[in-house]
């Protein structure tokens, strides 16, 4: 039989306490920091819009497939089929009038538009294309517009020097509906204009 005296008990308690003190728990407080950064850019402002103008076009019969009026971003026009004219027009144009220089900006533009006479007749502008001003060229050599989901062209912005996009396109006789002579415009009732979005990259 094992016997413990009071003295043994005291020694046991003391030994237990010493063991506990021999392995203290140390808590370390850790810290770090995060920086904050921002880049401010001036809001892009657009203006000085010039409408795309194909001028006066002469029509031999009802427009159909193969009848086209093709205007480059340089304003020069070629004709096929039953269309004819002076050979010159006015390319569309949009200026960036305010923004942060040295930043890349992208242009998005509709690939087609609808011109009407406001009385039920219509014909489409198709194959719309764009270039930066200073790079104007004949039809078919510009950057194709592909709607709001695809960048058509980009420039490194320099207000007053490189800040303008120019537009050309094709009038396609195959899209003519209830066609009659007269004045046609995207601004007439039933028309659908050319949307142009310009944003920072």
Secondary structure, DSSP 8 states (H G I E B T S, - for coil): -----HHHHHHHHHHHHHHHHTS---------------------EEEEEE--B---EEESSS--TT-EEEE-TTSBEEEETTEEE-SB-B-EEEEEEE--TT-EEEEEE-S-EEEE-SSS-EEEEEEEEEEETT----TTSSEE--BTTS--EEEE-BTTTB-EEEEEEEEEEEEEES--SS--BTTSTT-B---EEEEE-
